[in-house]
Amino acid sequence: MTPGAAALAGVGGQQAPSVHHIWLVTGPAGCGKTTVAEHLSQCLDLKYLEGDAYHPPANIEKMGNGIPLTDADRWDWLTLLREESLKQLASGARGVVLTCSALKRKYRDVIRVAPYFSNDVCLHFIYLHAPEAVLLERVGLRQGHYMGANMVRSQFEILEPPTADETDVISIDVSGPISQVLEVALEQATKKISEAVD
């Protein structure tokens, strides 16, 4: 059992955690949200939700045609992600790892409502970031993904990086090797889980 999974198991040999964590892995296209989220899901034995899979067909069509989504396009999607995360916890999931770009603070605030429905839910954001040029290069190497390199520019145009008062955010620079990013993400998540147990 990994240290993170052990922390989730609680103290005194309990099998169910007293606090259920929702980890929202955020950042612009190309920052590695899926890779980081899958790693955390596997290492911590948590349910993984790929946010892009919950976009309605109209949103996917717009992005595939290089048309940026509007706030109106995103509201129902963000609410669905929040509700699906809570649904998974209610169904017995030990925790949830969710991917969602959450580029603006008001988008993050939609998800932040989740703990209001249950006092045993703790929400964290893992914000992955790198210079635009780095992410443009990475997205340009993708094959068959609807999020083209031209969408990276539109995402940076509306990006509102988390501010200091967003104390539920862990920021990770993903410019370096992915192995290093995964190590830091797991280390930070495990630390937060242990603090909740203590």
C-alpha positions, 0 to 999 in steps of 0.5 A, a space after each residue: 500500500 502506498 503512503 497516500 493510500 495508507 493515509 486514506 485508510 485512516 488510523 486504527 486500522 479503519 478501512 473507510 476514511 473519515 474525510 473524503 477528498 476531491 482532487 481537481 487537477 486544473 490548468 491549460 491544455 497541454 499541461 498534463 492534467 490527465 497524466 497527473 490525475 491518472 497517477 494520483 488515482 492509481 497511487 491513492 486508490 481513488 475514483 478517476 473522472 476525466 472532465 472532458 468526457 462530460 462535455 456535451 456534444 455541442 461543446 466538443 464540436 465547438 472546440 474541435 472547430 477551434 471555437 472557444 467555449 463561452 461561460 454559458 457553455 461551461 456552467 452546466 458542465 461544471 455543475 455536472 462535474 461537481 455533482 458527479 464527484 459527490 455522486 461517486 463519494 455517495 456511492 462509496 468511492 474513497 475519494 475522487 480525482 477529477 480533471 477540469 481546466 478551471 481557467 477562471 476563478 469563477 469556474 473553480 468556485 462552482 466546484 468549491 461548492 461541493 463541500 457545502 453539501 457534506 462536512 466530510 468532503 475536502 476539496 483541493 485544486 492541483 494547478 499545473 502551469 508552464 509557459 505558453 510556448 511549452 504547452 503549445 509545443 506539447 499540444 502540437 504533438 498530440 494526435 487525434 485530440 479535439 483540443 488543437 494548438 490554436 485553443 491553447 492561445 484562447 485558453 491563456 487569454 482567459 486564464 486567471 491563475 489562482 491567487 494567494 487567497 485561494 488557499 485550497 490550491 497546490 501549484 506545480 510547474 510542469 515545465 520539467 520532466 513528467 516523472 518529477 511532476 508526478 512525484 511532486 503531485 503525489 507528495 503534495 497530495 499525500 501530505 494533505 491527506 495526512 494532515 486531514 487524518 491528523 
